[in-house]
């Protein structure tokens, strides 16, 4: 009887704590085609023209002609759990044309507008919805701190794949749900064109590689 009473008292004062451990890492590779891919460019000199089905897509200002372009791109991240911890994330783009004669840095920013691939232009992010500033880089349109960048030397060969390492460690930090804006930091004689999701060759298309893990909670009984 005494032993049963002690056991009952012990259970009365028992509590629960949780320890965590990481599940095995998962690597997700996304390289969508023209049907499922979302990417376009916006051009200052053709401010009302949409390029949603174009390939390739330019970023920067061309040295051979008067033309300034930025790129919008979005990947479907729905298969990544909301509580996932991002171990690494890389955006890979293949160079189709080099129109740069300067060393520059290409930067990637999270966009705040729910732009539409078939409607976005230099002036609007979708029909009847203007960017706060044409070109989509106003603080209300796009974050002003980049989440990744890559230095370009103006000597890269056509066909070179550049890799942009993204700094985000959570799914929410990786994407606000609207994808990214890519632009050169100076935008003067520094343009490159990159293959888009509309590229005929599947291996030329933009690729996002994300490695993540999901923390697992383990209940631990604590008896006081």
Phi, psi and omega in degrees: 000317178299319180296319179295323180294317179297318179297318180296319179294321180297317179292328179298324183259013179285146178226176181235135169239166179231132172253158181237150168216156184275135173289168179299140182297143178243134176250122180252124178244121181243128177212072188290159179262192183296334182285318185252346182283148178233105176201148179201170172241158174237135188238129182297320184280354175225064195293345180247009182262136177261141183237032186299336180252013184278154171209125002275184180238133185267153173222123177111189181247128188285141179277337186268339180215165177276102183199126178238127183226151172229161185240140172246135180211145181216139176244153177278106182259015187296337181279351177274124179300147183297332181264012181293146172259123182278118177277323176199151177213130183225130172260127181244128180233140179256130182288128176257324180216138175249110179244029183249144170230027178222150171286128184216168174242127175268130183238151181238133185232146175284129179272150181258346182263143178276066185295155181246126186305317185275002184232335186296136175223183177300329184268326187229151174267340164201167186309130177070014178231100182285145165300151176299323169230131180308135183104347170078017183247019173289155181301333178278345181262329193203143174298152182261355176252125182286155177253008178178154179203164176212137178276137180238139189260354185074008178242005181295138180282149172302135183099350177291137175263122176263147181240126177252115178278124182265138190272351186294143179247359177228162178298317180296326179286337182284325188203132177280002183102358184239009179078206190225154169252132177246131180210157172281150184286333182254320179060055176210110180053050187214030187275142168231150169248137181239146177299146181252183178293347177273001180300141180295317180278118184302325183286349178276343189287156178304143183228136175243126179241117182239126173250128184215166171220158181245122178298140178247129179271131178243115179291137179236121180281128178245120180258124180256000000 
